[in-house]
Amino acid sequence: MTRTVYVNGEYLPETEAKVSIFDRGFLFADGVYEVTSVLDGKLIDFEGHAKRLTRSLNELDMPHPVTMDELLEIHRELVKLNEIEEGLVYLQITRGADADRDFVFPSADVPATVVLFTQNKPGLADNPAAQKGIKVISIDDQRWGRRDIKTVQLLYPSMGKMMAKAQGCDDAWLVEDGYVTEGTSNNAYIVTQEGTIVTRQLSNDILHGITRAAVLRFAKEAQIKVEERPFTIEEAQNAKEAFFTSASAFVMPVVEVDGKAVGDGKVGDMVPRIREIYLEEMRKAAV
């Protein structure tokens, strides 16, 4: 089945969708994005993604081309048209296309570009990787300084994924000044031997993860101690458990870091519990 996508107010077959070669997202990575998961045909934590989108647009002084209510309806319509039960909705907003390539921002009357599409991913919630865990490597964090803005500047994270793949691993954790910032497309955590969840505090250094916020809230409600501070690769290797969170992977156990097993090298008890709580609560609140 040919997907229906959304481009600047129109629902179109993906084969007919077009944006200008002068679009600033294409020329300058001058755009922001969000990815919202779909479970049981409903959107997971849409409000959180909508709020972060608003923040990203504001931080880059970009226009708000559609209201959040309109975005919700577009998301729902795409889920319906493409018959998505489990999958993702990708949203991208760029500063639009001026008449030619120019580093200077276009005038305010140049309309933003708004693109959405779905990805059908049956079994998203029952990902086998959550049962066996994943392996990560560490790499230097060479991204720009405003990682808190969810921009489409994803080349280095993409390169990091490929570095991990070349070493027979699944992902890379980025390290700056001796401490883990985050994963290539996720927030990183360890569980200490005492059972405390440790993850880096919010700042410009990391993306303010929507799944992160929910997981930490649920952990605290479950009386699990949480510390928001940096941690090292050595700490991760010596931890009881480790994991990452993202909108598409939810809560994913990490069983090896730079070739060294975390704990006994198998998925522990706490991370599956957190994943189960997250999925249960998010399904209840889905829209």
GUDOMI-830838 format. One record per residue (C-alpha): residue number from 1; residue in one letter; x, y, z. Coordinates in steps of 0.5 Angstrom, whole numbers, plus 500, padded with zeros to 3 digits. Each point is the difference from the previous one (the first is absolute). Layout:
GUDOMI-830838
ROKE, NUM, a, X, Y, Z
...
This chain:
GUDOMI-830838
ROKE, 1, m, 500, 500, 500
ROKE, 2, t, 503, 507, 498
ROKE, 3, r, 500, 504, 506
ROKE, 4, t, 496, 507, 501
ROKE, 5, v, 505, 505, 502
ROKE, 6, y, 498, 508, 502
ROKE, 7, v, 504, 505, 497
ROKE, 8, n, 498, 508, 501
ROKE, 9, g, 492, 499, 501
ROKE, 10, e, 499, 494, 495
ROKE, 11, y, 500, 492, 501
ROKE, 12, l, 503, 497, 494
ROKE, 13, p, 503, 493, 498
ROKE, 14, e, 507, 500, 502
ROKE, 15, t, 502, 500, 493
ROKE, 16, e, 497, 506, 498
ROKE, 17, a, 503, 504, 506
ROKE, 18, k, 505, 506, 499
ROKE, 19, v, 504, 505, 503
ROKE, 20, s, 504, 506, 497
ROKE, 21, i, 508, 499, 499
ROKE, 22, f, 500, 506, 503
ROKE, 23, d, 497, 498, 507
ROKE, 24, r, 505, 502, 506
ROKE, 25, g, 499, 493, 503
ROKE, 26, f, 503, 497, 494
ROKE, 27, l, 506, 506, 499
ROKE, 28, f, 501, 501, 507
ROKE, 29, a, 497, 495, 505
ROKE, 30, d, 496, 506, 502
ROKE, 31, g, 494, 496, 503
ROKE, 32, v, 497, 496, 506
ROKE, 33, y, 497, 494, 500
ROKE, 34, e, 496, 495, 505
ROKE, 35, v, 498, 493, 500
ROKE, 36, t, 494, 497, 503
ROKE, 37, s, 499, 493, 501
ROKE, 38, v, 493, 497, 499
ROKE, 39, l, 498, 494, 504
ROKE, 40, d, 493, 497, 499
ROKE, 41, g, 498, 505, 495
ROKE, 42, k, 501, 506, 505
ROKE, 43, l, 506, 505, 501
ROKE, 44, i, 504, 499, 506
ROKE, 45, d, 502, 506, 504
ROKE, 46, f, 498, 505, 494
ROKE, 47, e, 499, 506, 505
ROKE, 48, g, 507, 499, 502
ROKE, 49, h, 503, 500, 493
ROKE, 50, a, 496, 506, 498
ROKE, 51, k, 502, 504, 506
ROKE, 52, r, 508, 498, 498
ROKE, 53, l, 498, 502, 493
ROKE, 54, t, 498, 507, 502
ROKE, 55, r, 506, 501, 504
ROKE, 56, s, 505, 498, 494
ROKE, 57, l, 496, 505, 496
ROKE, 58, n, 501, 505, 505
ROKE, 59, e, 507, 499, 501
ROKE, 60, l, 501, 501, 493
ROKE, 61, d, 496, 506, 499
ROKE, 62, m, 496, 496, 495
ROKE, 63, p, 492, 501, 498
ROKE, 64, h, 495, 495, 503
ROKE, 65, p, 496, 499, 493
ROKE, 66, v, 495, 495, 503
ROKE, 67, t, 497, 500, 507
ROKE, 68, m, 501, 494, 505
ROKE, 69, d, 492, 498, 499
ROKE, 70, e, 501, 500, 492
ROKE, 71, l, 507, 496, 501
ROKE, 72, l, 496, 495, 504
ROKE, 73, e, 494, 499, 495
ROKE, 74, i, 506, 499, 494
ROKE, 75, h, 503, 495, 504
ROKE, 76, r, 494, 496, 502
ROKE, 77, e, 498, 501, 492
ROKE, 78, l, 506, 497, 498
ROKE, 79, v, 500, 494, 505
ROKE, 80, k, 493, 499, 497
ROKE, 81, l, 501, 500, 493
ROKE, 82, n, 506, 496, 500
ROKE, 83, e, 497, 495, 505
ROKE, 84, i, 505, 500, 505
ROKE, 85, e, 499, 496, 507
ROKE, 86, e, 508, 500, 502
ROKE, 87, g, 505, 505, 497
ROKE, 88, l, 502, 507, 500
ROKE, 89, v, 498, 507, 497
ROKE, 90, y, 506, 504, 498
ROKE, 91, l, 499, 508, 500
ROKE, 92, q, 505, 505, 497
ROKE, 93, i, 499, 508, 500
ROKE, 94, t, 505, 504, 496
ROKE, 95, r, 501, 507, 499
ROKE, 96, g, 497, 499, 493
ROKE, 97, a, 503, 502, 493
ROKE, 98, d, 503, 507, 498
ROKE, 99, a, 501, 501, 493
ROKE, 100, d, 507, 498, 500
ROKE, 101, r, 505, 498, 505
ROKE, 102, d, 502, 505, 505
ROKE, 103, f, 503, 499, 507
ROKE, 104, v, 496, 506, 502
ROKE, 105, f, 493, 498, 503
ROKE, 106, p, 494, 501, 495
ROKE, 107, s, 495, 505, 501
ROKE, 108, a, 494, 499, 504
ROKE, 109, d, 496, 499, 494
ROKE, 110, v, 503, 494, 498
ROKE, 111, p, 496, 494, 502
ROKE, 112, a, 503, 495, 505
ROKE, 113, t, 500, 492, 497
ROKE, 114, v, 496, 495, 504
ROKE, 115, v, 501, 493, 498
ROKE, 116, l, 497, 494, 504
ROKE, 117, f, 500, 492, 498
ROKE, 118, t, 499, 494, 503
ROKE, 119, q, 504, 494, 501
ROKE, 120, n, 497, 493, 501
ROKE, 121, k, 503, 496, 505
ROKE, 122, p, 496, 494, 503
ROKE, 123, g, 503, 497, 506
ROKE, 124, l, 503, 507, 502
ROKE, 125, a, 498, 498, 508
ROKE, 126, d, 503, 493, 500
ROKE, 127, n, 506, 502, 497
ROKE, 128, p, 505, 493, 501
ROKE, 129, a, 506, 505, 501
ROKE, 130, a, 496, 502, 507
ROKE, 131, q, 501, 492, 502
ROKE, 132, k, 507, 499, 498
ROKE, 133, g, 503, 508, 501
ROKE, 134, i, 504, 503, 496
ROKE, 135, k, 508, 502, 499
ROKE, 136, v, 503, 507, 500
ROKE, 137, i, 506, 503, 499
ROKE, 138, s, 503, 507, 502
ROKE, 139, i, 502, 505, 495
ROKE, 140, d, 502, 508, 501
ROKE, 141, d, 494, 504, 500
ROKE, 142, q, 502, 505, 494
ROKE, 143, r, 493, 503, 499
ROKE, 144, w, 498, 508, 500
ROKE, 145, g, 498, 503, 507
ROKE, 146, r, 493, 500, 500
ROKE, 147, r, 498, 493, 501
ROKE, 148, d, 494, 502, 504
ROKE, 149, i, 497, 502, 493
ROKE, 150, k, 497, 494, 496
ROKE, 151, t, 503, 503, 493
ROKE, 152, v, 501, 495, 494
ROKE, 153, q, 507, 501, 501
ROKE, 154, l, 501, 493, 500
ROKE, 155, l, 506, 498, 496
ROKE, 156, y, 505, 499, 506
ROKE, 157, p, 495, 495, 504
ROKE, 158, s, 499, 496, 493
ROKE, 159, m, 508, 500, 500
ROKE, 160, g, 500, 497, 507
ROKE, 161, k, 494, 495, 498
ROKE, 162, m, 505, 497, 495
ROKE, 163, m, 506, 500, 504
ROKE, 164, a, 496, 496, 505
ROKE, 165, k, 498, 495, 494
ROKE, 166, a, 507, 500, 498
ROKE, 167, q, 502, 497, 507
ROKE, 168, g, 494, 495, 500
ROKE, 169, c, 496, 504, 505
ROKE, 170, d, 494, 504, 500
ROKE, 171, d, 501, 507, 502
ROKE, 172, a, 505, 505, 502
ROKE, 173, w, 500, 504, 507
ROKE, 174, l, 503, 507, 499
ROKE, 175, v, 505, 502, 505
ROKE, 176, e, 502, 507, 501
ROKE, 177, d, 506, 502, 505
ROKE, 178, g, 500, 493, 503
ROKE, 179, y, 492, 500, 501
ROKE, 180, v, 494, 496, 496
ROKE, 181, t, 496, 506, 497
ROKE, 182, e, 495, 495, 497
ROKE, 183, g, 499, 495, 494
ROKE, 184, t, 500, 501, 493
ROKE, 185, s, 492, 501, 500
ROKE, 186, n, 498, 499, 507
ROKE, 187, n, 502, 502, 507
ROKE, 188, a, 504, 495, 504
ROKE, 189, y, 500, 497, 507
ROKE, 190, i, 503, 496, 505
ROKE, 191, v, 497, 496, 506
ROKE, 192, t, 505, 500, 506
ROKE, 193, q, 502, 494, 504
ROKE, 194, e, 495, 503, 506
ROKE, 195, g, 495, 500, 495
ROKE, 196, t, 500, 508, 498
ROKE, 197, i, 498, 502, 493
ROKE, 198, v, 506, 505, 498
ROKE, 199, t, 499, 505, 494
ROKE, 200, r, 503, 506, 497
ROKE, 201, q, 496, 507, 503
ROKE, 202, l, 497, 504, 495
ROKE, 203, s, 504, 505, 496
ROKE, 204, n, 502, 503, 493
ROKE, 205, d, 504, 493, 500
ROKE, 206, i, 494, 495, 499
ROKE, 207, l, 494, 500, 497
ROKE, 208, h, 494, 501, 505
ROKE, 209, g, 497, 493, 498
ROKE, 210, i, 492, 499, 501
ROKE, 211, t, 501, 493, 502
ROKE, 212, r, 506, 502, 505
ROKE, 213, a, 495, 504, 503
ROKE, 214, a, 494, 495, 501
ROKE, 215, v, 505, 494, 502
ROKE, 216, l, 503, 505, 505
ROKE, 217, r, 493, 501, 503
ROKE, 218, f, 498, 493, 500
ROKE, 219, a, 506, 498, 503
ROKE, 220, k, 499, 505, 506
ROKE, 221, e, 493, 498, 501
ROKE, 222, a, 503, 493, 500
ROKE, 223, q, 504, 502, 506
ROKE, 224, i, 507, 499, 496
ROKE, 225, k, 505, 505, 502
ROKE, 226, v, 502, 504, 494
ROKE, 227, e, 507, 505, 499
ROKE, 228, e, 500, 505, 495
ROKE, 229, r, 508, 500, 499
ROKE, 230, p, 505, 499, 495
ROKE, 231, f, 503, 493, 500
ROKE, 232, t, 506, 497, 497
ROKE, 233, i, 501, 494, 495
ROKE, 234, e, 504, 496, 506
ROKE, 235, e, 494, 501, 504
ROKE, 236, a, 495, 497, 495
ROKE, 237, q, 505, 494, 499
ROKE, 238, n, 500, 499, 508
ROKE, 239, a, 492, 501, 500
ROKE, 240, k, 495, 495, 502
ROKE, 241, e, 496, 502, 494
ROKE, 242, a, 500, 505, 494
ROKE, 243, f, 495, 502, 495
ROKE, 244, f, 497, 506, 496
ROKE, 245, t, 494, 503, 498
ROKE, 246, s, 497, 503, 494
ROKE, 247, a, 493, 501, 497
ROKE, 248, s, 501, 494, 495
ROKE, 249, a, 504, 495, 504
ROKE, 250, f, 496, 502, 507
ROKE, 251, v, 505, 497, 505
ROKE, 252, m, 505, 496, 497
ROKE, 253, p, 505, 496, 505
ROKE, 254, v, 508, 501, 498
ROKE, 255, v, 504, 493, 502
ROKE, 256, e, 507, 502, 497
ROKE, 257, v, 504, 507, 500
ROKE, 258, d, 506, 500, 496
ROKE, 259, g, 501, 492, 500
ROKE, 260, k, 499, 500, 508
ROKE, 261, a, 494, 496, 503
ROKE, 262, v, 495, 504, 504
ROKE, 263, g, 498, 496, 506
ROKE, 264, d, 500, 493, 498
ROKE, 265, g, 499, 502, 493
ROKE, 266, k, 493, 498, 500
ROKE, 267, v, 494, 505, 500
ROKE, 268, g, 498, 501, 508
ROKE, 269, d, 494, 501, 504
ROKE, 270, m, 499, 507, 500
ROKE, 271, v, 500, 502, 493
ROKE, 272, p, 495, 496, 498
ROKE, 273, r, 496, 502, 506
ROKE, 274, i, 500, 507, 497
ROKE, 275, r, 499, 498, 493
ROKE, 276, e, 494, 497, 502
ROKE, 277, i, 497, 506, 505
ROKE, 278, y, 502, 505, 494
ROKE, 279, l, 496, 496, 495
ROKE, 280, e, 494, 499, 504
ROKE, 281, e, 499, 507, 502
ROKE, 282, m, 501, 503, 494
ROKE, 283, r, 495, 495, 496
ROKE, 284, k, 495, 503, 506
ROKE, 285, a, 502, 507, 498
ROKE, 286, a, 500, 499, 492
ROKE, 287, v, 496, 504, 496
